[in-house]
Structure formats: C-alpha cells, structure tokens
Amino acid sequence: MDALSSEILFNRTLFSRREEQWSHISYQDELRLLEAVKRGEMDKVSARIGRVFPIHTGHLSVNPHRQAIYEFIACVTLVTRFAVEGGATSEQAYTLSDGYIQKADETSGRDGVYALYAAMLADFNAMVKRAKTARKPFSRPVVDAIKYIDSNLHYKITLQDVANAANRNPAYLCVHFKKETGIALTQYINREKIAEAKHLLRDTSMTISDIAVTLAFGSQSYFSKTFRELMGETPKEYRQKQVFIHTI
C-alpha cells in the first residue's frame, strides 16, 4: 500500500470513529486493572474500572459480533501476560486464555461476548491469588535461574549458562532446583519454551520451522518431538485446533 493510500485509509478510519463516537478506555484505567490482576487484587479496583472491560482495538469490523470478539481477544491477551507476571504459570494462563477465546467464538452475539468479561477477569484474578498463596520461598540461586530462563527463551539455554546466572555450579543448581520446584531444570526449560511455542502457534502466523528457530531448538524435528512429549500432540495438530474466529 503506497503512502497516499495509507493516508486515505487512516483518515477514513479516523472519520468513522468520530462519527460513531468510538472511545478507548484510558491508558491509566487499563493499566490499573491489569496491575490489579497481576497482584491478584482485582476485587479492590473501583467499580467503574472493574466493570465490563471491552478494550477498543479500533473499528476493525462492521460486524458488531466480530468487533466484540476482536476486543475480547485483545483483552484476554493482555490479561494473560499480566497474570503470568503475577505468578501464574504460562501453561495455566494460556490454557485458561484458550478456553475463554473458544467461548467467545461460540457466542451468538455481541452481548454474549461482553458477558464473558467479568468471569474471565475473576478467573485470572483467582489463578494469580492461588499462585501467590502456594508460592514457596525459593532460594536466591533458584530464583536467579528462573529469571534467566524466562528472559532467554528465544536463545539456546545450557545448564552452564543457567548455573553462571545463578552463580552456582551446574550439579549444585540441578539438585536444588529439582528439590525446591519439583521439576528438573532441563524439564523446566523445555516446559517454558513449549509454553511460548503455544503462544506463537496460536497468536501468530509464523511457520513451525520459524518457531523452532526462534526458540533456539536444534531442528524442527527436535522441536516437534519435544512439543509432542509435553503436549501429547504435534505443533501442527495443536495449531489446527486453535481456531479463534470462524466466519460469522
């Protein structure tokens, strides 16, 4: 699309929003709600912010139902990320996200989508609360290891790399990581990479081979093998099941 066409499209969209009085939730209100979910304290935000929360993504469809679904997906995506930051595991958060997106897709109208917001926010809020209550006080080396892994999912992660970040030798770290978290260090790395892979398979159009490269798996076949071991299905099978918006 050339510059002139882009400008015309922008002006038309802006005019349409003004004519239809489209408004966006304020950035401050949006952040307050998301931070409340992150803390597991959504019940403490004001009623004005805590009510139905359709983030306006812009006028993306002339079909009100489709527009509502776009808004809901945008909201669930943000809430999911803040819930993970608040302590929910990626697996738990993305599974709940998948479920609510499927529910939205199965609704028969805009009001049905809007009716999902309150329950969705409450479920994520409860998930974070449970995570904070159940969280064990990990030792500093284990905390440092987890932070390093979560920050480097798009790179090859070796045990030595993680041990260096935790300022411990690999053997010591592996023993204490398993003892404190209940999962082996290498399993944790693979689990978190596959959780990120699920997000990329679900929310992007990246090819499976590109996702394997992005997450620093040695090959597509190794990525698919690891994915199947953890998920019970191949990346292709998982993606085929993740249908967000059917033709309405």
C-alpha positions in Angstrom: 0.0 0.0 0.0 1.5 3.4 -1.0 1.7 6.4 1.3 -1.3 8.2 -0.2 -3.5 5.1 0.1 -2.4 4.6 3.7 -3.2 8.3 4.5 -6.6 7.9 2.9 -7.4 4.8 4.9 -6.2 6.4 8.1 -8.4 9.5 7.5 -11.4 7.4 6.7 -10.9 5.3 9.8 -10.5 8.4 12.0 -13.6 9.9 10.5 -15.6 6.7 11.1 -14.5 6.6 14.8 -15.5 10.2 15.3 -18.9 9.7 13.6 -19.7 6.7 15.7 -18.1 8.1 18.8 -15.7 5.3 19.4 -13.8 5.7 22.6 -10.9 3.9 24.2 -10.5 3.0 27.9 -7.9 5.4 29.3 -4.4 4.1 29.5 -4.3 4.8 33.2 -7.5 2.8 33.8 -6.3 0.0 31.6 -3.0 -0.2 33.5 -4.7 -0.1 36.9 -6.9 -3.0 36.0 -4.1 -5.1 34.6 -1.8 -4.4 37.5 -4.7 -5.4 39.8 -4.9 -8.8 38.0 -1.1 -9.1 38.3 -1.4 -8.6 42.1 -4.5 -10.9 42.4 -6.4 -7.8 43.8 -8.9 -7.1 41.0 -11.7 -7.0 43.6 -10.0 -3.9 45.1 -10.3 -1.7 41.9 -13.1 0.7 41.6 -16.4 -0.4 40.3 -16.0 1.9 37.3 -12.8 0.2 36.2 -13.8 -3.3 37.3 -17.0 -3.4 35.2 -17.1 -4.9 31.7 -13.8 -4.1 30.1 -14.0 -4.1 26.3 -10.7 -2.7 25.1 -11.4 -0.9 21.9 -8.9 -2.1 19.4 -10.3 0.3 16.8 -13.1 -0.2 14.3 -11.9 -3.4 12.8 -15.2 -4.8 11.6 -18.6 -3.6 10.5 -20.0 -6.7 12.2 -20.6 -5.9 15.9 -20.2 -9.5 16.9 -16.8 -9.8 15.2 -15.7 -6.5 16.6 -16.6 -7.7 20.1 -14.6 -10.8 19.6 -11.5 -8.8 18.4 -11.8 -6.7 21.5 -12.2 -9.7 23.8 -9.1 -11.4 22.3 -7.1 -8.3 22.8 -8.2 -8.1 26.4 -7.5 -11.8 27.2 -4.1 -11.5 25.6 -3.1 -8.6 27.9 -4.7 -10.2 31.0 -2.9 -13.5 30.3 0.5 -11.8 30.1 0.0 -9.8 33.4 -1.3 -13.0 35.1 2.0 -14.8 34.2 3.9 -11.8 35.5 1.9 -12.1 38.7 3.0 -15.7 39.3 0.6 -17.9 37.3 2.4 -20.5 35.2 2.4 -20.0 31.4 0.7 -23.3 31.0 -2.1 -22.4 33.3 -2.6 -18.9 32.0 -2.6 -19.9 28.3 -4.9 -22.8 28.9 -7.4 -20.5 30.5 -6.9 -18.0 27.7 -7.6 -20.7 25.1 -10.8 -21.7 26.9 -12.2 -18.2 27.0 -11.3 -17.4 23.4 -13.1 -20.5 22.4 -16.1 -19.5 24.5 -16.1 -16.1 22.8 -16.0 -17.7 19.4 -19.0 -19.9 20.3 -21.2 -16.9 21.4 -24.2 -15.9 19.2 -23.8 -12.1 19.5 -22.0 -9.1 20.9 -23.8 -9.2 24.3 -22.7 -12.8 24.7 -19.1 -11.8 24.3 -19.4 -8.9 26.7 -21.0 -11.2 29.3 -17.7 -13.2 29.4 -15.5 -10.3 30.7 -16.5 -10.5 34.4 -16.0 -14.3 34.7 -12.7 -14.1 32.7 -11.2 -11.4 34.8 -12.4 -13.2 38.0 -10.8 -16.5 36.9 -7.5 -14.9 36.1 -7.5 -13.0 39.3 -8.2 -16.2 41.3 -5.5 -18.0 39.4 -2.9 -15.4 40.4 -4.2 -15.4 44.0 -3.7 -19.2 44.2 -0.3 -18.9 42.7 0.8 -16.3 45.3 -0.6 -18.4 48.2 1.1 -21.6 47.0 4.4 -20.0 46.1 7.3 -21.4 48.1 10.2 -19.1 49.1 12.8 -20.3 46.6 16.4 -19.8 47.4 18.3 -17.0 45.6 20.1 -19.3 43.1 16.8 -20.9 42.1 15.1 -17.5 41.7 18.0 -16.3 39.6 17.9 -19.4 37.5 14.2 -19.0 36.8 14.6 -15.3 35.9 17.4 -16.2 33.5 15.4 -18.9 31.8 12.3 -16.7 31.5 14.3 -13.9 30.0 16.1 -16.0 27.4 13.5 -18.4 25.9 14.5 -17.2 22.4 18.1 -18.3 22.9 19.8 -21.6 23.3 19.9 -22.2 27.1 22.6 -24.6 28.5 22.9 -25.8 32.1 26.2 -23.9 32.3 24.5 -20.7 31.2 21.9 -21.0 33.9 24.4 -22.0 36.5 26.5 -19.0 35.7 23.5 -16.7 36.1 22.8 -18.3 39.5 26.4 -18.1 40.5 26.5 -21.9 41.3 28.0 -24.9 39.6 25.6 -26.9 37.4 25.5 -30.0 39.6 24.6 -28.0 42.7 21.9 -26.0 40.9 20.3 -29.1 39.3 19.9 -30.8 42.7 18.5 -27.7 44.5 16.3 -26.7 41.5 14.6 -30.1 41.5 14.3 -30.2 45.3 12.7 -26.7 45.5 10.5 -26.6 42.4 9.6 -30.3 42.0 10.8 -30.3 38.4 14.2 -31.0 36.8 16.0 -27.9 35.5 16.1 -29.2 31.9 12.4 -30.1 32.0 11.6 -26.6 33.3 13.5 -25.1 30.3 11.6 -27.2 27.8 8.3 -26.6 29.5 8.7 -22.8 29.3 9.9 -22.9 25.7 6.9 -25.0 24.7 4.5 -22.6 26.6 6.0 -19.8 24.5 5.7 -22.0 21.4 2.0 -22.5 22.1 1.6 -18.7 22.1 3.4 -18.3 18.8 1.4 -21.1 17.2 -1.9 -19.7 18.5 -1.4 -16.0 18.0 1.0 -15.6 15.1 1.3 -16.8 11.5 4.9 -17.9 11.9 5.7 -21.2 10.3 6.5 -24.2 12.6 10.1 -24.2 11.3 10.5 -20.5 12.1 9.1 -21.0 15.6 11.7 -23.8 16.1 14.4 -21.4 15.1 13.0 -18.5 17.2 13.0 -20.7 20.3 16.5 -22.0 19.5 15.6 -25.7 19.1 18.3 -27.5 17.2 15.9 -28.6 14.4 12.2 -28.6 13.6 12.1 -32.3 14.2 13.5 -31.9 17.7 11.1 -29.1 18.4 8.1 -31.2 17.2 9.4 -34.2 19.3 9.7 -32.1 22.4 6.3 -30.5 21.8 4.6 -33.8 21.4 6.2 -35.3 24.5 4.8 -32.4 26.6 1.5 -31.8 24.9 0.5 -35.2 23.5 0.2 -33.7 20.0 2.3 -32.2 17.3 2.7 -28.4 16.8 0.7 -28.8 13.6 -2.1 -30.6 15.4 -2.2 -28.0 18.1 -2.4 -25.1 15.7 -5.2 -26.7 13.7 -7.2 -26.9 16.9 -6.7 -23.3 17.8 -9.4 -21.6 15.7 -10.0 -18.2 17.1 -12.5 -16.6 14.8 -14.7 -18.6 12.5 -16.6 -16.9 9.7 -19.6 -15.2 11.2 
